[in-house]
């Protein structure tokens, strides 16, 4: 069975499969899973490894399925490195890998950890062509996956949830949903032409941008509030809002593509400051 569309042989197949690992979107779920483990306190490396690897397979599934649907089914993309058979083989392999990791979490951390991990694969597999046809699914699929990565990474270590991790999950959900709304602006004309109902199409670009900025502000206010109210989050965590706020202020008047690039990198800084605050607790 041919795996790569443009070349033949094992090396070409490997390159085509690796091409579906998109670091910009892959790294945040993995880092958030580890942040959840760190937030829980003492970390079991074996449990953390199972959860991080499960997140990898879930996001890889989303990338492969999205590319398969956009090129082979809808004809929206100009090219794709994998054949239909290659896409299906990658999806089956990633699904088996995810299932093995989920069973490992069940055995090491309990059924709750497995059940909290399972929805990430469901979101990845169903993103296209089911979830991306409506504003909620198209916009909140990836942010919801990040929030679940945080909750699952925490639960796998603590075997319970706490107000601080739930609060931070909501913050991440708001922050990344706002970024995704702005990201969808750049495809407004095309999405409207094919009746794809993103937030930008439903509200219009100007109102969608205001809605996105409101979500970003809510996330920044939320993390400051959590740092003030909850003892498990050190006050220095509020610095994450300051760092991201500077980036958001620069990005707010930029066009969609540049604004998205700035905000995604700002979200990396946001997470990095939170990790440093929880790990080193400089003001605790």
Secondary structure per residue as TSV (DSSP state, phi and psi in degrees):
chain	resnum	aa	ss	phi	psi
A	1	X	-	360.0	127.6
A	2	X	-	-73.3	134.3
A	3	X	-	-103.0	-45.9
A	4	X	B	-92.4	141.8
A	5	X	S	-79.4	-32.1
A	6	X	S	-104.0	-17.9
A	7	X	-	-139.0	171.0
A	8	X	-	-125.4	163.6
A	9	X	S	103.6	162.4
A	10	X	H	-61.0	-39.7
A	11	X	H	-65.8	-41.1
A	12	X	H	-64.5	-40.9
A	13	X	H	-62.8	-42.3
A	14	X	H	-62.7	-42.2
A	15	X	H	-64.3	-39.9
A	16	X	H	-65.3	-39.9
A	17	X	H	-68.4	-41.1
A	18	X	H	-68.5	-27.0
A	19	X	T	-61.2	-18.7
A	20	X	T	-86.2	1.4
A	21	X	-	-91.8	103.3
A	22	X	-	-101.5	103.0
A	23	X	H	-55.9	-36.0
A	24	X	H	-58.9	-38.2
A	25	X	H	-97.2	-19.3
A	26	X	H	-81.6	-40.2
A	27	X	H	-65.5	-41.6
A	28	X	H	-57.1	-45.7
A	29	X	H	-62.1	-38.6
A	30	X	H	-67.0	-44.1
A	31	X	H	-66.4	-37.1
A	32	X	H	-67.9	-36.7
A	33	X	H	-59.5	-45.4
A	34	X	H	-68.0	-34.9
A	35	X	H	-63.4	-40.7
A	36	X	H	-60.2	-42.4
A	37	X	H	-63.0	-43.0
A	38	X	H	-64.3	-38.9
A	39	X	H	-64.7	-27.3
A	40	X	H	-73.8	-20.4
A	41	X	S	117.0	-123.5
A	42	X	S	-65.7	134.4
A	43	X	-	-109.7	126.3
A	44	X	-	-86.8	114.9
A	45	X	H	-64.1	-35.5
A	46	X	H	-66.9	-42.6
A	47	X	H	-64.9	-45.0
A	48	X	H	-60.3	-39.9
A	49	X	H	-64.1	-41.6
A	50	X	H	-61.8	-43.9
A	51	X	H	-70.0	-43.2
A	52	X	H	-61.4	-42.5
A	53	X	H	-66.8	-36.5
A	54	X	H	-61.6	-40.8
A	55	X	H	-64.1	-37.6
A	56	X	H	-59.5	-48.9
A	57	X	H	-65.8	-34.6
A	58	X	H	-65.7	-45.2
A	59	X	H	-71.2	-37.6
A	60	X	H	-60.8	-41.0
A	61	X	H	-58.3	-44.6
A	62	X	H	-61.5	-42.8
A	63	X	H	-64.5	-46.3
A	64	X	H	-65.1	-46.0
A	65	X	H	-64.8	-41.0
A	66	X	H	-63.1	-45.2
A	67	X	H	-64.6	-40.5
A	68	X	I	-60.6	-47.8
A	69	X	I	-67.4	-45.7
A	70	X	I	-66.7	-33.3
A	71	X	I	-97.1	-54.3
A	72	X	I	-80.1	-27.9
A	73	X	I	-100.4	-54.1
A	74	X	S	-90.0	-22.4
A	75	X	-	69.9	26.0
A	76	X	-	-80.8	-38.0
A	77	X	S	-86.2	153.1
A	78	X	S	-78.6	-26.1
A	79	X	-	-157.0	162.0
A	80	X	-	-156.1	137.2
A	81	X	S	-74.8	-19.8
A	82	X	B	-103.1	143.2
A	83	X	-	-73.2	172.7
A	84	X	H	-59.2	-46.0
A	85	X	H	-63.6	-37.4
A	86	X	H	-64.0	-41.4
A	87	X	H	-61.4	-45.6
A	88	X	H	-65.6	-40.3
A	89	X	H	-63.9	-41.3
A	90	X	H	-64.6	-39.9
A	91	X	H	-66.0	-42.0
A	92	X	H	-65.0	-45.0
A	93	X	H	-62.9	-45.1
A	94	X	H	-64.3	-38.1
A	95	X	H	-63.3	-41.7
A	96	X	H	-65.4	-42.8
A	97	X	H	-60.6	-43.8
A	98	X	H	-63.1	-42.8
A	99	X	H	-62.1	-41.1
A	100	X	H	-63.1	-42.6
A	101	X	H	-65.3	-39.5
A	102	X	H	-65.8	-40.6
A	103	X	H	-64.5	-39.9
A	104	X	H	-60.4	-41.6
A	105	X	H	-63.7	-39.9
A	106	X	H	-58.5	-45.5
A	107	X	H	-70.7	-35.8
A	108	X	H	-91.8	-32.7
A	109	X	H	-123.8	-4.1
A	110	X	-	104.2	167.1
A	111	X	H	-63.1	-35.9
A	112	X	H	-58.6	-41.2
A	113	X	H	-63.3	-40.8
A	114	X	H	-66.2	-43.2
A	115	X	H	-67.2	-32.1
A	116	X	H	-77.5	-19.9
A	117	X	H	-86.7	-35.6
A	118	X	H	-53.9	-41.5
A	119	X	H	-61.1	-22.5
A	120	X	H	-65.3	-38.7
A	121	X	H	-69.5	-39.9
A	122	X	H	-60.0	-44.1
A	123	X	H	-62.9	-44.0
A	124	X	H	-62.9	-44.5
A	125	X	H	-72.0	-37.3
A	126	X	H	-90.6	-2.4
A	127	X	T	-54.4	-47.4
A	128	X	T	-124.3	133.2
A	129	X	T	-102.5	17.0
A	130	X	T	-89.0	-60.6
A	131	X	G	-72.4	-27.8
A	132	X	G	-82.2	9.5
A	133	X	G	-94.4	-6.6
A	134	X	S	-130.5	157.7
A	135	X	H	-58.5	-39.4
A	136	X	H	-69.1	-50.7
A	137	X	H	-65.5	-42.2
A	138	X	H	-65.1	-34.6
A	139	X	H	-91.7	-37.5
A	140	X	H	-103.7	1.2
A	141	X	H	-60.0	-56.0
A	142	X	H	-65.3	-47.2
A	143	X	H	-57.3	-39.3
A	144	X	H	-65.0	-37.1
A	145	X	H	-62.9	-40.1
A	146	X	H	-64.1	-44.4
A	147	X	H	-61.2	-41.5
A	148	X	H	-68.5	-33.3
A	149	X	H	-62.5	-40.8
A	150	X	H	-65.7	-47.8
A	151	X	H	-63.5	-43.8
A	152	X	H	-67.3	-41.2
A	153	X	H	-61.2	-37.9
A	154	X	H	-70.7	-49.3
A	155	X	H	-63.4	-36.7
A	156	X	H	-61.6	-26.0
A	157	X	H	-91.9	-43.2
A	158	X	H	-95.5	-13.3
A	159	X	S	53.3	30.4
A	160	X	S	-166.5	163.7
A	161	X	-	-107.1	158.3
A	162	X	-	-131.9	161.0
A	163	X	H	-56.7	-34.8
A	164	X	H	-68.0	-41.8
A	165	X	H	-73.0	-34.9
A	166	X	H	-65.5	-42.8
A	167	X	H	-61.6	-43.0
A	168	X	H	-67.7	-34.5
A	169	X	H	-62.0	-40.5
A	170	X	H	-65.4	-39.4
A	171	X	H	-60.4	-47.8
A	172	X	H	-62.5	-38.7
A	173	X	H	-61.4	-45.5
A	174	X	H	-66.0	-45.4
A	175	X	H	-61.0	-50.8
A	176	X	H	-74.7	-29.0
A	177	X	H	-64.9	-41.7
A	178	X	H	-60.4	-43.1
A	179	X	H	-64.3	-40.7
A	180	X	H	-66.0	-36.9
A	181	X	H	-60.4	-44.3
A	182	X	H	-66.8	-39.8
A	183	X	H	-59.5	-38.9
A	184	X	H	-70.5	-15.6
A	185	X	H	-59.9	-35.7
A	186	X	T	-67.0	-21.2
A	187	X	T	-103.4	19.2
A	188	X	H	-56.2	-50.8
A	189	X	H	-62.9	-45.7
A	190	X	H	-67.3	-46.3
A	191	X	H	-60.4	-39.0
A	192	X	H	-66.2	-36.6
A	193	X	H	-67.7	-28.5
A	194	X	T	-103.4	10.6
A	195	X	T	60.7	37.3
A	196	X	-	-88.3	118.0
A	197	X	-	-91.0	74.7
A	198	X	-	-77.9	171.5
A	199	X	H	-61.7	-37.9
A	200	X	H	-63.2	-37.1
A	201	X	H	-71.4	-41.6
A	202	X	H	-70.3	-45.5
A	203	X	H	-94.2	-20.5
A	204	X	-	91.9	149.6
A	205	X	H	-56.8	-43.1
A	206	X	H	-66.6	-48.4
A	207	X	H	-67.8	-35.0
A	208	X	H	-64.4	-39.4
A	209	X	H	-64.9	-41.6
A	210	X	H	-64.3	-40.3
A	211	X	H	-63.0	-41.9
A	212	X	H	-63.5	-44.0
A	213	X	H	-64.2	-35.4
A	214	X	H	-63.4	-39.5
A	215	X	H	-65.3	-40.3
A	216	X	H	-64.1	-42.6
A	217	X	H	-63.8	-42.1
A	218	X	H	-60.1	-39.6
A	219	X	H	-65.2	-42.7
A	220	X	H	-67.8	-42.4
A	221	X	H	-64.2	-37.7
A	222	X	H	-62.4	-44.1
A	223	X	H	-69.5	-33.8
A	224	X	H	-65.6	-44.6
A	225	X	H	-60.7	-41.7
A	226	X	H	-64.6	-39.5
A	227	X	H	-65.5	-30.1
A	228	X	H	-82.1	-40.0
A	229	X	H	-89.1	-41.0
A	230	X	-	-97.1	127.4
A	231	X	T	-67.3	-23.4
A	232	X	T	-75.8	-9.0
A	233	X	S	-115.1	116.0
A	234	X	-	-65.4	151.1
A	235	X	G	-56.6	-29.3
A	236	X	G	-64.8	-16.1
A	237	X	G	-63.4	-23.5
A	238	X	G	-62.7	-20.4
A	239	X	H	-61.2	-24.3
A	240	X	H	-62.1	-38.6
A	241	X	H	-66.6	-38.7
A	242	X	H	-63.8	-47.1
A	243	X	H	-62.5	-47.8
A	244	X	H	-68.9	-34.3
A	245	X	H	-60.5	-37.3
A	246	X	H	-62.9	-45.6
A	247	X	H	-64.1	-43.8
A	248	X	H	-63.1	-37.0
A	249	X	H	-64.6	-36.5
A	250	X	H	-71.2	-38.5
A	251	X	H	-80.4	-18.2
A	252	X	T	-63.1	-28.3
A	253	X	T	-102.2	1.1
A	254	X	S	-80.5	158.5
A	255	X	-	-68.5	165.4
A	256	X	H	-56.2	-46.6
A	257	X	H	-65.1	-45.5
A	258	X	H	-67.4	-42.0
A	259	X	H	-60.9	-41.9
A	260	X	H	-63.6	-44.4
A	261	X	H	-58.7	-45.0
A	262	X	H	-65.4	-43.9
A	263	X	H	-69.6	-36.2
A	264	X	H	-63.2	-44.3
A	265	X	H	-69.2	-32.0
A	266	X	H	-64.7	-34.2
A	267	X	H	-67.9	-31.9
A	268	X	H	-62.7	-43.8
A	269	X	H	-64.7	-39.4
A	270	X	H	-56.4	-49.5
A	271	X	H	-66.8	-39.7
A	272	X	H	-62.2	-40.8
A	273	X	H	-67.1	-39.8
A	274	X	H	-62.5	-43.5
A	275	X	H	-61.5	-46.8
A	276	X	H	-62.2	-39.9
A	277	X	H	-64.4	-42.9
A	278	X	H	-72.7	-38.4
A	279	X	H	-72.8	-51.6
A	280	X	H	-94.0	-23.0
A	281	X	-	46.0	58.5
A	282	X	T	-64.6	-27.9
A	283	X	T	-110.8	9.2
A	284	X	-	-79.4	360.0
